[in-house]
Amino acid sequence: MSTPYPHSPYPAYPYQQPGAPYPPVPGSVCEVCGALPAAPVTVRGHQGMVVMMRLLLRREALCRTCALAVFRQMQRDTLVRGWWGPLSLLITPATLLLNLGALVRIRKLPAPVTAAWRPPLDPGRPLLRRPSALIPLAVLAALVIAVPVLIAAGGSDEPSRVRFQPRKNTEPLSVGACAHNDREWPHQDLRNVPCDSPDAQYLVTEQHNGYCADGDYYAYLQYSANGATPLCLHPVRKQPASSPSGAVRD
């Protein structure tokens, strides 16, 4: 095994022959600190400014230490400043994801093996340990959870202040029969019962001219045989003083 050239900053290669030219070192020196090895690194950033935006790009030959510092700084700045604009809400997540590919390549770089002509950049703490980066991430996570919930709530056909519960009693109500509500008002879970039963609370009747009689209640449409015919509930015994909201009373 040969020895390196005098004063050479590069390590000896086992295949180097005496007197042969020194083999080229892959990559180039770090453009920030001058350490080796270095490789081309591309990190993107984004800044939203309500009606304007800035697309940032840093493409340099960097050692692993400086490249990691550039990545963390660009990610932090994008997390904090990237959301302030309509289009920025879409561009910022894409930018953050693209930079993760750059992080994979940065972590594959070996540690610098030569002395630098100036101090390398300080990578600082990981993003998940920086409060300035955690706050935007927490807000983003809350939005990701809240938006589907709001969409689902807004698309519901359920009446206001009525919590939908799957119906347990699947048999339709029969006109002329009596019904019992298995739930506490204002919710309805109605079923047919014999009129001479102590469980009988309502007599099921039809509407006349599109209305129920005075003092009667409207049953939900799902209790009719076809799911579309309105039915009325005429109390056959005294009900609690509070009116059932969810069953409209004339």
Secondary structure, DSSP 8 states (H G I E B T S, - for coil): -----TT-SS---TT--TTS-----SS---TTT--SS-EEEEEEEEEEETTEEEEEEEEEEE-HHHHHHHHHHHHHHHHHHTTSSTTHHHHHHHHHHHHHHHHHHHHTS----S--SS------S-GGG-HHHHHHHHHHHHHHHHHHHHHHHHT--S-TT------S--S---TTSEEEE-S-TTS--EEEE-TTSTT--EEEEE-BTTB--TT-EE--GGGSSSS-S-EEEEESS---SS--TTS-B-
